[in-house]
Amino acid sequence: MQETTTAVEKEKADCSYSEYHIGLTTYRVKTVFNSDTNESLEDIINRLIAHEIEKSA
C-alpha cells in the first residue's frame, strides 16, 4: 500500500504554534518554515535584523 501525504498533513509537519497572552486576549501564532530554502535560521534572523535597521535609519 502506498502512503500519500496531503497538503494539510505536510502543513502540520512544517509548522509550529505559539500562544501569547496579552491582557485578557490569547493569540495563537503559527510559525511556518520552508523546507525547500537554502537559508539557515541564522541567515534568516540576520536578514530580518538588517531589514529592521534599514527601516529605522
mmCIF file as Biopython writes it, N, C-alpha, C and O atoms, coordinates in Angstrom:
data_model
#
loop_
_atom_site.group_PDB
_atom_site.id
_atom_site.type_symbol
_atom_site.label_atom_id
_atom_site.label_alt_id
_atom_site.label_comp_id
_atom_site.label_asym_id
_atom_site.label_entity_id
_atom_site.label_seq_id
_atom_site.pdbx_PDB_ins_code
_atom_site.Cartn_x
_atom_site.Cartn_y
_atom_site.Cartn_z
_atom_site.occupancy
_atom_site.B_iso_or_equiv
_atom_site.auth_seq_id
_atom_site.auth_asym_id
_atom_site.pdbx_PDB_model_num
ATOM 1   N N  . MET A ? 1  ? 0.845  -1.184 0.000  1.0 0.0 1  A 1 
ATOM 2   C CA . MET A ? 1  ? 0.000  0.000  0.000  1.0 0.0 1  A 1 
ATOM 3   C C  . MET A ? 1  ? 0.884  1.240  0.000  1.0 0.0 1  A 1 
ATOM 4   O O  . MET A ? 1  ? 1.835  1.313  0.778  1.0 0.0 1  A 1 
ATOM 5   N N  . GLN A ? 2  ? 0.596  2.198  -0.840 1.0 0.0 2  A 1 
ATOM 6   C CA . GLN A ? 2  ? 1.401  3.406  -0.954 1.0 0.0 2  A 1 
ATOM 7   C C  . GLN A ? 2  ? 0.827  4.495  -0.053 1.0 0.0 2  A 1 
ATOM 8   O O  . GLN A ? 2  ? -0.380 4.740  -0.040 1.0 0.0 2  A 1 
ATOM 9   N N  . GLU A ? 3  ? 1.728  5.152  0.709  1.0 0.0 3  A 1 
ATOM 10  C CA . GLU A ? 3  ? 1.290  6.243  1.571  1.0 0.0 3  A 1 
ATOM 11  C C  . GLU A ? 3  ? 1.375  7.549  0.808  1.0 0.0 3  A 1 
ATOM 12  O O  . GLU A ? 3  ? 2.337  7.791  0.079  1.0 0.0 3  A 1 
ATOM 13  N N  . THR A ? 4  ? 0.374  8.381  0.975  1.0 0.0 4  A 1 
ATOM 14  C CA . THR A ? 4  ? 0.401  9.709  0.369  1.0 0.0 4  A 1 
ATOM 15  C C  . THR A ? 4  ? 0.275  10.741 1.468  1.0 0.0 4  A 1 
ATOM 16  O O  . THR A ? 4  ? -0.407 10.516 2.468  1.0 0.0 4  A 1 
ATOM 17  N N  . THR A ? 5  ? 0.930  11.866 1.283  1.0 0.0 5  A 1 
ATOM 18  C CA . THR A ? 5  ? 0.866  12.948 2.246  1.0 0.0 5  A 1 
ATOM 19  C C  . THR A ? 5  ? 0.024  14.061 1.660  1.0 0.0 5  A 1 
ATOM 20  O O  . THR A ? 5  ? 0.326  14.576 0.583  1.0 0.0 5  A 1 
ATOM 21  N N  . THR A ? 6  ? -1.025 14.430 2.361  1.0 0.0 6  A 1 
ATOM 22  C CA . THR A ? 6  ? -1.871 15.510 1.880  1.0 0.0 6  A 1 
ATOM 23  C C  . THR A ? 6  ? -1.236 16.841 2.214  1.0 0.0 6  A 1 
ATOM 24  O O  . THR A ? 6  ? -0.310 16.911 3.022  1.0 0.0 6  A 1 
ATOM 25  N N  . ALA A ? 7  ? -1.731 17.894 1.594  1.0 0.0 7  A 1 
ATOM 26  C CA . ALA A ? 7  ? -1.209 19.242 1.844  1.0 0.0 7  A 1 
ATOM 27  C C  . ALA A ? 7  ? -1.413 19.619 3.304  1.0 0.0 7  A 1 
ATOM 28  O O  . ALA A ? 7  ? -0.561 20.285 3.893  1.0 0.0 7  A 1 
ATOM 29  N N  . VAL A ? 8  ? -2.523 19.207 3.894  1.0 0.0 8  A 1 
ATOM 30  C CA . VAL A ? 8  ? -2.798 19.530 5.299  1.0 0.0 8  A 1 
ATOM 31  C C  . VAL A ? 8  ? -1.810 18.821 6.212  1.0 0.0 8  A 1 
ATOM 32  O O  . VAL A ? 8  ? -1.309 19.414 7.167  1.0 0.0 8  A 1 
ATOM 33  N N  . GLU A ? 9  ? -1.527 17.551 5.923  1.0 0.0 9  A 1 
ATOM 34  C CA . GLU A ? 9  ? -0.568 16.811 6.748  1.0 0.0 9  A 1 
ATOM 35  C C  . GLU A ? 9  ? 0.830  17.410 6.633  1.0 0.0 9  A 1 
ATOM 36  O O  . GLU A ? 9  ? 1.555  17.502 7.624  1.0 0.0 9  A 1 
ATOM 37  N N  . LYS A ? 10 ? 1.204  17.814 5.425  1.0 0.0 10 A 1 
ATOM 38  C CA . LYS A ? 10 ? 2.517  18.423 5.236  1.0 0.0 10 A 1 
ATOM 39  C C  . LYS A ? 10 ? 2.591  19.752 5.965  1.0 0.0 10 A 1 
ATOM 40  O O  . LYS A ? 10 ? 3.611  20.064 6.579  1.0 0.0 10 A 1 
ATOM 41  N N  . GLU A ? 11 ? 1.522  20.540 5.909  1.0 0.0 11 A 1 
ATOM 42  C CA . GLU A ? 11 ? 1.499  21.829 6.597  1.0 0.0 11 A 1 
ATOM 43  C C  . GLU A ? 11 ? 1.643  21.638 8.097  1.0 0.0 11 A 1 
ATOM 44  O O  . GLU A ? 11 ? 2.347  22.407 8.752  1.0 0.0 11 A 1 
ATOM 45  N N  . LYS A ? 12 ? 0.992  20.632 8.645  1.0 0.0 12 A 1 
ATOM 46  C CA . LYS A ? 12 ? 1.107  20.366 10.074 1.0 0.0 12 A 1 
ATOM 47  C C  . LYS A ? 12 ? 2.529  19.986 10.451 1.0 0.0 12 A 1 
ATOM 48  O O  . LYS A ? 12 ? 2.988  20.333 11.539 1.0 0.0 12 A 1 
ATOM 49  N N  . ALA A ? 13 ? 3.230  19.287 9.584  1.0 0.0 13 A 1 
ATOM 50  C CA . ALA A ? 13 ? 4.592  18.854 9.870  1.0 0.0 13 A 1 
ATOM 51  C C  . ALA A ? 13 ? 5.580  20.000 9.773  1.0 0.0 13 A 1 
ATOM 52  O O  . ALA A ? 13 ? 6.601  19.981 10.461 1.0 0.0 13 A 1 
ATOM 53  N N  . ASP A ? 14 ? 5.311  21.002 8.939  1.0 0.0 14 A 1 
ATOM 54  C CA . ASP A ? 14 ? 6.245  22.095 8.687  1.0 0.0 14 A 1 
ATOM 55  C C  . ASP A ? 14 ? 5.974  23.339 9.518  1.0 0.0 14 A 1 
ATOM 56  O O  . ASP A ? 14 ? 6.580  24.377 9.254  1.0 0.0 14 A 1 
ATOM 57  N N  . CYS A ? 15 ? 5.101  23.282 10.499 1.0 0.0 15 A 1 
ATOM 58  C CA . CYS A ? 15 ? 4.791  24.480 11.259 1.0 0.0 15 A 1 
ATOM 59  C C  . CYS A ? 15 ? 4.676  24.158 12.744 1.0 0.0 15 A 1 
ATOM 60  O O  . CYS A ? 15 ? 4.557  23.000 13.146 1.0 0.0 15 A 1 
ATOM 61  N N  . SER A ? 16 ? 4.714  25.212 13.538 1.0 0.0 16 A 1 
ATOM 62  C CA . SER A ? 16 ? 4.508  25.075 14.972 1.0 0.0 16 A 1 
ATOM 63  C C  . SER A ? 16 ? 3.655  26.249 15.435 1.0 0.0 16 A 1 
ATOM 64  O O  . SER A ? 16 ? 3.528  27.251 14.732 1.0 0.0 16 A 1 
ATOM 65  N N  . TYR A ? 17 ? 3.086  26.119 16.595 1.0 0.0 17 A 1 
ATOM 66  C CA . TYR A ? 17 ? 2.227  27.157 17.135 1.0 0.0 17 A 1 
ATOM 67  C C  . TYR A ? 17 ? 2.787  27.653 18.467 1.0 0.0 17 A 1 
ATOM 68  O O  . TYR A ? 17 ? 3.338  26.880 19.251 1.0 0.0 17 A 1 
ATOM 69  N N  . SER A ? 18 ? 2.637  28.947 18.704 1.0 0.0 18 A 1 
ATOM 70  C CA . SER A ? 18 ? 2.997  29.557 19.976 1.0 0.0 18 A 1 
ATOM 71  C C  . SER A ? 18 ? 1.789  30.334 20.463 1.0 0.0 18 A 1 
ATOM 72  O O  . SER A ? 18 ? 1.056  30.922 19.669 1.0 0.0 18 A 1 
ATOM 73  N N  . GLU A ? 19 ? 1.586  30.333 21.773 1.0 0.0 19 A 1 
ATOM 74  C CA . GLU A ? 19 ? 0.483  31.102 22.336 1.0 0.0 19 A 1 
ATOM 75  C C  . GLU A ? 19 ? 1.038  32.247 23.155 1.0 0.0 19 A 1 
ATOM 76  O O  . GLU A ? 19 ? 1.967  32.076 23.944 1.0 0.0 19 A 1 
ATOM 77  N N  . TYR A ? 20 ? 0.450  33.426 22.956 1.0 0.0 20 A 1 
ATOM 78  C CA . TYR A ? 20 ? 0.849  34.620 23.690 1.0 0.0 20 A 1 
ATOM 79  C C  . TYR A ? 20 ? -0.384 35.191 24.369 1.0 0.0 20 A 1 
ATOM 80  O O  . TYR A ? 20 ? -1.437 35.323 23.745 1.0 0.0 20 A 1 
ATOM 81  N N  . HIS A ? 21 ? -0.257 35.529 25.638 1.0 0.0 21 A 1 
ATOM 82  C CA . HIS A ? 21 ? -1.344 36.113 26.397 1.0 0.0 21 A 1 
ATOM 83  C C  . HIS A ? 21 ? -1.029 37.585 26.636 1.0 0.0 21 A 1 
ATOM 84  O O  . HIS A ? 21 ? -0.051 37.921 27.304 1.0 0.0 21 A 1 
ATOM 85  N N  . ILE A ? 22 ? -1.861 38.452 26.089 1.0 0.0 22 A 1 
ATOM 86  C CA . ILE A ? 22 ? -1.722 39.890 26.281 1.0 0.0 22 A 1 
ATOM 87  C C  . ILE A ? 22 ? -3.043 40.381 26.834 1.0 0.0 22 A 1 
ATOM 88  O O  . ILE A ? 22 ? -4.066 40.382 26.150 1.0 0.0 22 A 1 
ATOM 89  N N  . GLY A ? 23 ? -2.998 40.799 28.087 1.0 0.0 23 A 1 
ATOM 90  C CA . GLY A ? 23 ? -4.243 41.184 28.751 1.0 0.0 23 A 1 
ATOM 91  C C  . GLY A ? 23 ? -5.137 39.968 28.876 1.0 0.0 23 A 1 
ATOM 92  O O  . GLY A ? 23 ? -4.705 38.911 29.335 1.0 0.0 23 A 1 
ATOM 93  N N  . LEU A ? 24 ? -6.378 40.122 28.468 1.0 0.0 24 A 1 
ATOM 94  C CA . LEU A ? 24 ? -7.327 39.009 28.528 1.0 0.0 24 A 1 
ATOM 95  C C  . LEU A ? 24 ? -7.441 38.271 27.196 1.0 0.0 24 A 1 
ATOM 96  O O  . LEU A ? 24 ? -8.280 37.383 27.043 1.0 0.0 24 A 1 
ATOM 97  N N  . THR A ? 25 ? -6.606 38.635 26.243 1.0 0.0 25 A 1 
ATOM 98  C CA . THR A ? 25 ? -6.663 38.037 24.914 1.0 0.0 25 A 1 
ATOM 99  C C  . THR A ? 25 ? -5.521 37.046 24.731 1.0 0.0 25 A 1 
ATOM 100 O O  . THR A ? 25 ? -4.381 37.329 25.098 1.0 0.0 25 A 1 
ATOM 101 N N  . THR A ? 26 ? -5.828 35.896 24.170 1.0 0.0 26 A 1 
ATOM 102 C CA . THR A ? 26 ? -4.824 34.892 23.847 1.0 0.0 26 A 1 
ATOM 103 C C  . THR A ? 26 ? -4.648 34.859 22.333 1.0 0.0 26 A 1 
ATOM 104 O O  . THR A ? 26 ? -5.615 34.689 21.590 1.0 0.0 26 A 1 
ATOM 105 N N  . TYR A ? 27 ? -3.408 35.023 21.882 1.0 0.0 27 A 1 
ATOM 106 C CA . TYR A ? 27 ? -3.082 34.978 20.465 1.0 0.0 27 A 1 
ATOM 107 C C  . TYR A ? 27 ? -2.361 33.666 20.175 1.0 0.0 27 A 1 
ATOM 108 O O  . TYR A ? 27 ? -1.414 33.305 20.874 1.0 0.0 27 A 1 
ATOM 109 N N  . ARG A ? 28 ? -2.804 32.966 19.160 1.0 0.0 28 A 1 
ATOM 110 C CA . ARG A ? 28 ? -2.149 31.737 18.727 1.0 0.0 28 A 1 
ATOM 111 C C  . ARG A ? 28 ? -1.466 32.038 17.401 1.0 0.0 28 A 1 
ATOM 112 O O  . ARG A ? 28 ? -2.123 32.330 16.402 1.0 0.0 28 A 1 
ATOM 113 N N  . VAL A ? 29 ? -0.127 31.963 17.407 1.0 0.0 29 A 1 
ATOM 114 C CA . VAL A ? 29 ? 0.663  32.338 16.252 1.0 0.0 29 A 1 
ATOM 115 C C  . VAL A ? 29 ? 1.235  31.090 15.609 1.0 0.0 29 A 1 
ATOM 116 O O  . VAL A ? 29 ? 1.844  30.249 16.270 1.0 0.0 29 A 1 
ATOM 117 N N  . LYS A ? 30 ? 1.027  30.990 14.306 1.0 0.0 30 A 1 
ATOM 118 C CA . LYS A ? 30 ? 1.528  29.843 13.545 1.0 0.0 30 A 1 
ATOM 119 C C  . LYS A ? 30 ? 2.852  30.230 12.898 1.0 0.0 30 A 1 
ATOM 120 O O  . LYS A ? 30 ? 2.932  31.244 12.204 1.0 0.0 30 A 1 
ATOM 121 N N  . THR A ? 31 ? 3.882  29.435 13.121 1.0 0.0 31 A 1 
ATOM 122 C CA . THR A ? 31 ? 5.193  29.657 12.537 1.0 0.0 31 A 1 
ATOM 123 C C  . THR A ? 31 ? 5.435  28.572 11.505 1.0 0.0 31 A 1 
ATOM 124 O O  . THR A ? 31 ? 5.344  27.382 11.805 1.0 0.0 31 A 1 
ATOM 125 N N  . VAL A ? 32 ? 5.746  28.993 10.283 1.0 0.0 32 A 1 
ATOM 126 C CA . VAL A ? 32 ? 5.941  28.054 9.186  1.0 0.0 32 A 1 
ATOM 127 C C  . VAL A ? 32 ? 7.346  28.224 8.625  1.0 0.0 32 A 1 
ATOM 128 O O  . VAL A ? 32 ? 7.780  29.345 8.362  1.0 0.0 32 A 1 
ATOM 129 N N  . PHE A ? 33 ? 8.049  27.131 8.445  1.0 0.0 33 A 1 
ATOM 130 C CA . PHE A ? 33 ? 9.376  27.148 7.861  1.0 0.0 33 A 1 
ATOM 131 C C  . PHE A ? 33 ? 9.334  26.446 6.516  1.0 0.0 33 A 1 
ATOM 132 O O  . PHE A ? 33 ? 8.744  25.374 6.379  1.0 0.0 33 A 1 
ATOM 133 N N  . ASN A ? 34 ? 9.961  27.056 5.532  1.0 0.0 34 A 1 
ATOM 134 C CA . ASN A ? 34 ? 10.024 26.475 4.203  1.0 0.0 34 A 1 
ATOM 135 C C  . ASN A ? 34 ? 11.182 25.483 4.167  1.0 0.0 34 A 1 
ATOM 136 O O  . ASN A ? 34 ? 12.338 25.883 4.306  1.0 0.0 34 A 1 
ATOM 137 N N  . SER A ? 35 ? 10.895 24.226 3.985  1.0 0.0 35 A 1 
ATOM 138 C CA . SER A ? 35 ? 11.941 23.199 3.978  1.0 0.0 35 A 1 
ATOM 139 C C  . SER A ? 35 ? 12.748 23.197 2.676  1.0 0.0 35 A 1 
ATOM 140 O O  . SER A ? 35 ? 13.782 22.534 2.595  1.0 0.0 35 A 1 
ATOM 141 N N  . ASP A ? 36 ? 12.288 23.928 1.663  1.0 0.0 36 A 1 
ATOM 142 C CA . ASP A ? 36 ? 12.989 23.972 0.382  1.0 0.0 36 A 1 
ATOM 143 C C  . ASP A ? 36 ? 14.019 25.097 0.296  1.0 0.0 36 A 1 
ATOM 144 O O  . ASP A ? 36 ? 14.687 25.234 -0.729 1.0 0.0 36 A 1 
ATOM 145 N N  . THR A ? 37 ? 14.161 25.897 1.338  1.0 0.0 37 A 1 
ATOM 146 C CA . THR A ? 37 ? 15.067 27.044 1.291  1.0 0.0 37 A 1 
ATOM 147 C C  . THR A ? 37 ? 16.513 26.627 1.550  1.0 0.0 37 A 1 
ATOM 148 O O  . THR A ? 37 ? 16.774 25.594 2.167  1.0 0.0 37 A 1 
ATOM 149 N N  . ASN A ? 38 ? 17.431 27.435 1.078  1.0 0.0 38 A 1 
ATOM 150 C CA . ASN A ? 38 ? 18.849 27.194 1.320  1.0 0.0 38 A 1 
ATOM 151 C C  . ASN A ? 38 ? 19.367 28.028 2.478  1.0 0.0 38 A 1 
ATOM 152 O O  . ASN A ? 38 ? 20.525 27.882 2.867  1.0 0.0 38 A 1 
ATOM 153 N N  . GLU A ? 39 ? 18.529 28.906 3.041  1.0 0.0 39 A 1 
ATOM 154 C CA . GLU A ? 39 ? 18.922 29.763 4.150  1.0 0.0 39 A 1 
ATOM 155 C C  . GLU A ? 39 ? 18.852 28.997 5.464  1.0 0.0 39 A 1 
ATOM 156 O O  . GLU A ? 39 ? 17.941 28.200 5.686  1.0 0.0 39 A 1 
ATOM 157 N N  . SER A ? 40 ? 19.828 29.252 6.331  1.0 0.0 40 A 1 
ATOM 158 C CA . SER A ? 40 ? 19.779 28.687 7.670  1.0 0.0 40 A 1 
ATOM 159 C C  . SER A ? 40 ? 18.960 29.625 8.555  1.0 0.0 40 A 1 
ATOM 160 O O  . SER A ? 40 ? 18.656 30.749 8.155  1.0 0.0 40 A 1 
ATOM 161 N N  . LEU A ? 41 ? 18.612 29.179 9.727  1.0 0.0 41 A 1 
ATOM 162 C CA . LEU A ? 41 ? 17.864 30.018 10.655 1.0 0.0 41 A 1 
ATOM 163 C C  . LEU A ? 41 ? 18.670 31.264 10.999 1.0 0.0 41 A 1 
ATOM 164 O O  . LEU A ? 41 ? 18.106 32.352 11.124 1.0 0.0 41 A 1 
ATOM 165 N N  . GLU A ? 42 ? 19.974 31.115 11.151 1.0 0.0 42 A 1 
ATOM 166 C CA . GLU A ? 42 ? 20.836 32.265 11.441 1.0 0.0 42 A 1 
ATOM 167 C C  . GLU A ? 42 ? 20.791 33.282 10.298 1.0 0.0 42 A 1 
ATOM 168 O O  . GLU A ? 42 ? 20.747 34.486 10.549 1.0 0.0 42 A 1 
ATOM 169 N N  . ASP A ? 43 ? 20.800 32.815 9.051  1.0 0.0 43 A 1 
ATOM 170 C CA . ASP A ? 43 ? 20.719 33.711 7.899  1.0 0.0 43 A 1 
ATOM 171 C C  . ASP A ? 43 ? 19.401 34.485 7.898  1.0 0.0 43 A 1 
ATOM 172 O O  . ASP A ? 43 ? 19.379 35.683 7.617  1.0 0.0 43 A 1 
ATOM 173 N N  . ILE A ? 44 ? 18.324 33.805 8.208  1.0 0.0 44 A 1 
ATOM 174 C CA . ILE A ? 44 ? 17.010 34.434 8.221  1.0 0.0 44 A 1 
ATOM 175 C C  . ILE A ? 44 ? 16.955 35.511 9.293  1.0 0.0 44 A 1 
ATOM 176 O O  . ILE A ? 44 ? 16.479 36.618 9.041  1.0 0.0 44 A 1 
ATOM 177 N N  . ILE A ? 45 ? 17.438 35.192 10.489 1.0 0.0 45 A 1 
ATOM 178 C CA . ILE A ? 45 ? 17.413 36.159 11.587 1.0 0.0 45 A 1 
ATOM 179 C C  . ILE A ? 45 ? 18.280 37.367 11.255 1.0 0.0 45 A 1 
ATOM 180 O O  . ILE A ? 45 ? 17.876 38.504 11.500 1.0 0.0 45 A 1 
ATOM 181 N N  . ASN A ? 46 ? 19.460 37.137 10.705 1.0 0.0 46 A 1 
ATOM 182 C CA . ASN A ? 46 ? 20.332 38.250 10.329 1.0 0.0 46 A 1 
ATOM 183 C C  . ASN A ? 46 ? 19.676 39.136 9.268  1.0 0.0 46 A 1 
ATOM 184 O O  . ASN A ? 46 ? 19.787 40.360 9.332  1.0 0.0 46 A 1 
ATOM 185 N N  . ARG A ? 47 ? 18.998 38.529 8.299  1.0 0.0 47 A 1 
ATOM 186 C CA . ARG A ? 47 ? 18.306 39.298 7.266  1.0 0.0 47 A 1 
ATOM 187 C C  . ARG A ? 47 ? 17.189 40.141 7.876  1.0 0.0 47 A 1 
ATOM 188 O O  . ARG A ? 47 ? 17.019 41.303 7.508  1.0 0.0 47 A 1 
ATOM 189 N N  . LEU A ? 48 ? 16.427 39.563 8.805  1.0 0.0 48 A 1 
ATOM 190 C CA . LEU A ? 48 ? 15.346 40.305 9.452  1.0 0.0 48 A 1 
ATOM 191 C C  . LEU A ? 48 ? 15.881 41.469 10.282 1.0 0.0 48 A 1 
ATOM 192 O O  . LEU A ? 48 ? 15.298 42.553 10.273 1.0 0.0 48 A 1 
ATOM 193 N N  . ILE A ? 49 ? 16.987 41.255 11.001 1.0 0.0 49 A 1 
ATOM 194 C CA . ILE A ? 49 ? 17.591 42.322 11.798 1.0 0.0 49 A 1 
ATOM 195 C C  . ILE A ? 49 ? 18.082 43.437 10.881 1.0 0.0 49 A 1 
ATOM 196 O O  . ILE A ? 49 ? 17.843 44.613 11.157 1.0 0.0 49 A 1 
ATOM 197 N N  . ALA A ? 50 ? 18.759 43.085 9.802  1.0 0.0 50 A 1 
ATOM 198 C CA . ALA A ? 50 ? 19.259 44.087 8.865  1.0 0.0 50 A 1 
ATOM 199 C C  . ALA A ? 50 ? 18.110 44.895 8.267  1.0 0.0 50 A 1 
ATOM 200 O O  . ALA A ? 50 ? 18.227 46.107 8.090  1.0 0.0 50 A 1 
ATOM 201 N N  . HIS A ? 51 ? 17.000 44.225 7.957  1.0 0.0 51 A 1 
ATOM 202 C CA . HIS A ? 51 ? 15.833 44.910 7.399  1.0 0.0 51 A 1 
ATOM 203 C C  . HIS A ? 51 ? 15.259 45.907 8.409  1.0 0.0 51 A 1 
ATOM 204 O O  . HIS A ? 51 ? 14.897 47.021 8.030  1.0 0.0 51 A 1 
ATOM 205 N N  . GLU A ? 52 ? 15.173 45.528 9.674  1.0 0.0 52 A 1 
ATOM 206 C CA . GLU A ? 52 ? 14.656 46.411 10.714 1.0 0.0 52 A 1 
ATOM 207 C C  . GLU A ? 52 ? 15.576 47.614 10.923 1.0 0.0 52 A 1 
ATOM 208 O O  . GLU A ? 52 ? 15.101 48.725 11.158 1.0 0.0 52 A 1 
ATOM 209 N N  . ILE A ? 53 ? 16.891 47.396 10.837 1.0 0.0 53 A 1 
ATOM 210 C CA . ILE A ? 53 ? 17.843 48.500 10.991 1.0 0.0 53 A 1 
ATOM 211 C C  . ILE A ? 53 ? 17.673 49.488 9.837  1.0 0.0 53 A 1 
ATOM 212 O O  . ILE A ? 53 ? 17.698 50.699 10.053 1.0 0.0 53 A 1 
ATOM 213 N N  . GLU A ? 54 ? 17.500 48.981 8.613  1.0 0.0 54 A 1 
ATOM 214 C CA . GLU A ? 54 ? 17.287 49.849 7.460  1.0 0.0 54 A 1 
ATOM 215 C C  . GLU A ? 54 ? 16.016 50.655 7.595  1.0 0.0 54 A 1 
ATOM 216 O O  . GLU A ? 54 ? 15.992 51.829 7.224  1.0 0.0 54 A 1 
ATOM 217 N N  . LYS A ? 55 ? 14.945 50.048 8.122  1.0 0.0 55 A 1 
ATOM 218 C CA . LYS A ? 55 ? 13.679 50.753 8.291  1.0 0.0 55 A 1 
ATOM 219 C C  . LYS A ? 55 ? 13.797 51.883 9.311  1.0 0.0 55 A 1 
ATOM 220 O O  . LYS A ? 55 ? 13.193 52.941 9.136  1.0 0.0 55 A 1 
ATOM 221 N N  . SER A ? 56 ? 14.572 51.665 10.373 1.0 0.0 56 A 1 
ATOM 222 C CA . SER A ? 56 ? 14.668 52.672 11.430 1.0 0.0 56 A 1 
ATOM 223 C C  . SER A ? 56 ? 15.672 53.769 11.120 1.0 0.0 56 A 1 
ATOM 224 O O  . SER A ? 56 ? 15.692 54.789 11.810 1.0 0.0 56 A 1 
ATOM 225 N N  . ALA A ? 57 ? 16.506 53.591 10.104 1.0 0.0 57 A 1 
ATOM 226 C CA . ALA A ? 57 ? 17.525 54.602 9.770  1.0 0.0 57 A 1 
ATOM 227 C C  . ALA A ? 57 ? 16.980 55.710 8.915  1.0 0.0 57 A 1 
ATOM 228 O O  . ALA A ? 57 ? 17.715 56.630 8.555  1.0 0.0 57 A 1 
#
